């Protein structure tokens, strides 16, 4: 089932046609997830610039709301990773806010969720995956590799494949979980727009917003747990 006409299709369709004609591609994807990802990134950048340039001792509504969001993310990170995890706060906060905005964007008719595309989610999941092991090696050195061997050397032939599969399943899980939930939301929204274009059931809309927030929380929390696990002394 195709998505209805989107507001940025006047950009994505000509862009796809240009790339298709230049590189003779056969893929039928006209890059809508990339275009909307750039759109939400631009919105977040502009909002951050506006807020940081107008900071007040007595915050306004927007500043107060953002302070609550950032404060909540900081508390979650400290509770999950400890104070040492604050060096990863910029990345974790960026992931959380971007995923939340991207998820909620698809709830608005005529807009699209970049997180309903596997490529967007895989890029974030792979970033977390690589950072996890980079941090593990940086903190523990070559001792970090002992976690793949197991507690005793003679279990290594069994433990190494199990550990490798377990670690490779992490980015796959992050990618597919987020994709499945947000793509399902967009599909439900599409069906509702066809069945009742002028009256979207309010309970379903509330449920979609709740799911969008929950999936952003789950992705960020798991990313924190993976990186925190790589820093633990048990390795």
C-alpha positions in Angstrom: 0.0 0.0 0.0 1.5 3.3 -1.1 1.7 6.3 1.2 -0.6 9.2 0.2 0.8 12.4 -1.3 3.3 14.0 1.1 4.0 17.7 1.5 7.6 17.3 0.4 6.9 15.0 -2.6 7.6 18.0 -4.9 11.2 17.7 -3.7 11.7 14.0 -3.2 10.1 12.9 -6.5 12.2 15.2 -8.8 15.3 14.3 -6.7 14.7 10.6 -7.2 14.1 11.0 -10.9 17.4 12.9 -11.2 19.3 10.2 -9.4 17.4 7.4 -11.3 18.3 9.0 -14.7 21.9 9.7 -13.7 22.8 6.3 -12.2 20.2 4.2 -14.0 18.8 2.8 -10.7 15.9 0.4 -10.6 14.9 1.0 -6.9 11.4 2.5 -6.6 12.3 4.5 -3.4 12.2 8.2 -4.0 14.2 9.1 -0.9 11.3 10.4 1.2 12.9 9.2 4.4 16.1 11.1 3.7 14.2 14.3 2.9 12.1 14.2 6.0 15.1 13.3 8.1 16.8 16.5 6.9 13.6 18.4 7.6 13.4 17.3 11.2 17.1 17.9 11.7 16.7 21.4 10.4 13.7 22.1 12.7 15.7 20.8 15.7 18.7 22.9 14.8 16.6 26.0 14.4 14.7 25.5 17.6 18.0 24.9 19.5 19.5 28.1 18.1 16.4 30.1 18.9 16.2 28.8 22.5 20.0 29.2 23.3 20.0 32.8 22.0 17.0 33.7 24.1 17.8 32.0 27.4 16.1 33.7 30.4 16.5 33.4 34.1 12.7 33.0 34.2 12.1 30.6 31.4 9.3 30.9 28.9 7.1 28.0 27.9 9.4 26.6 25.2 12.5 27.0 27.3 10.8 25.4 30.3 9.5 22.5 28.2 13.0 21.8 26.8 14.6 22.1 30.2 12.2 19.4 31.5 13.0 17.2 28.6 16.8 17.6 28.9 16.6 17.3 32.7 14.7 14.0 32.3 17.1 12.6 29.8 20.0 13.6 32.1 18.4 11.8 35.1 17.8 8.7 33.0 21.4 8.7 31.8 22.9 9.1 35.3 20.6 6.4 36.7 21.6 4.1 33.9 25.2 4.8 33.3 26.4 6.8 36.3 28.1 10.1 36.4 30.8 8.7 34.0 28.2 8.4 31.4 27.7 12.1 31.1 30.4 12.2 28.4 27.8 10.4 26.2 25.0 12.7 27.0 25.2 14.7 23.8 24.8 11.6 21.7 22.1 10.0 23.9 20.1 13.3 24.0 20.4 13.7 20.3 19.2 10.2 19.6 16.3 10.6 22.0 15.1 13.9 20.7 15.6 13.1 17.0 13.8 9.7 17.3 10.9 11.3 19.2 10.5 14.1 16.6 10.8 11.7 13.7 8.3 9.3 15.3 5.7 12.1 16.0 6.2 13.6 12.6 4.5 10.7 10.9 1.4 11.2 13.0 0.8 14.5 11.2 -1.1 13.8 7.9 1.1 14.7 4.9 4.3 14.1 6.8 6.5 11.0 7.1 8.5 9.2 9.8 12.1 8.6 8.8 12.1 5.9 11.5 9.6 4.0 9.5 12.5 3.1 7.2 15.1 0.5 8.0 18.0 2.5 6.7 17.5 5.4 9.1 17.2 3.1 12.1 20.1 0.9 11.0 22.4 3.9 10.8 21.6 4.9 14.4 21.8 1.3 15.7 25.2 0.7 14.0 26.6 3.9 15.5 25.6 2.7 19.0 27.0 -0.8 18.2 30.4 0.5 17.1 30.6 3.0 19.9 29.9 0.3 22.4 32.9 -1.8 21.4 35.1 1.2 20.9 34.4 2.3 24.4 34.9 -1.2 25.7 38.3 -1.5 24.2 39.3 2.1 25.2 38.3 1.4 28.9 39.6 -2.1 29.3 42.1 -2.6 26.5 42.6 -6.1 25.2 40.9 -7.5 28.4 37.6 -6.4 26.8 37.9 -9.3 24.4 37.8 -11.8 27.3 34.0 -11.4 27.6 33.7 -13.3 24.3 35.7 -16.3 25.7 33.7 -17.0 28.8 34.7 -17.6 32.4 37.0 -20.6 31.6 39.2 -21.2 28.6 37.8 -24.6 27.6 34.3 -23.1 27.1 35.7 -20.7 24.4 34.6 -22.7 21.4 31.0 -22.6 22.7 31.0 -19.1 24.2 32.6 -17.2 21.3 29.9 -17.9 18.7 27.2 -17.3 21.3 28.7 -13.9 22.3 29.2 -12.8 18.7 25.6 -13.7 17.8 24.4 -11.9 20.9 26.3 -8.7 20.1 25.3 -8.7 16.5 21.7 -9.1 17.5 21.7 -5.8 19.3 21.8 -3.5 16.3 19.3 -5.8 14.5 17.0 -5.6 17.5 17.2 -1.8 17.8 16.6 -1.4 14.1 13.7 -3.8 13.6 11.9 -2.9 16.9 11.8 0.8 16.0 11.0 0.1 12.4 8.1 -2.3 13.1 6.4 -0.1 15.6 6.6 3.2 13.6 5.9 1.6 10.2 2.8 -0.1 11.8 1.7 3.3 13.1 2.0 4.9 9.7 0.1 2.0 8.1 -2.7 2.4 10.6 -2.8 6.2 10.0 -3.0 5.5 6.3 -5.9 3.2 6.7 -7.7 5.6 8.9 -7.2 8.5 6.5 -8.8 6.4 3.7 -11.7 5.2 5.9 -12.3 8.5 7.8 -10.3 11.3 6.2 -12.1 14.1 8.1 -12.5 12.4 11.5 -9.5 10.4 12.9 -10.5 8.5 16.1 -8.9 10.3 19.0 -8.1 7.2 21.0 -6.0 5.8 18.1 -4.2 9.1 17.8 -3.3 9.2 21.5 -2.1 5.6 21.3 0.2 6.5 18.3 1.7 9.4 20.2 2.2 7.2 23.3 3.9 4.5 21.1 6.1 7.1 19.5 7.3 8.4 22.9 7.8 4.9 24.2 9.9 3.7 21.2 12.2 6.7 21.5 12.6 5.9 25.2 13.3 2.2 24.6 15.9 2.9 21.9 17.7 5.4 24.0 17.6 3.3 27.2 19.0 0.2 25.4 21.8 2.3 23.8 22.7 3.6 27.3 22.6 0.0 28.7 24.9 -1.3 26.0 27.5 1.4 26.4 27.3 1.2 30.2 27.8 -2.6 30.0 30.9 -2.1 27.9 32.4 0.1 30.6 31.7 -2.2 33.5 34.6 -3.7 35.5 33.2 -7.2 34.9 34.8 -7.1 31.4 
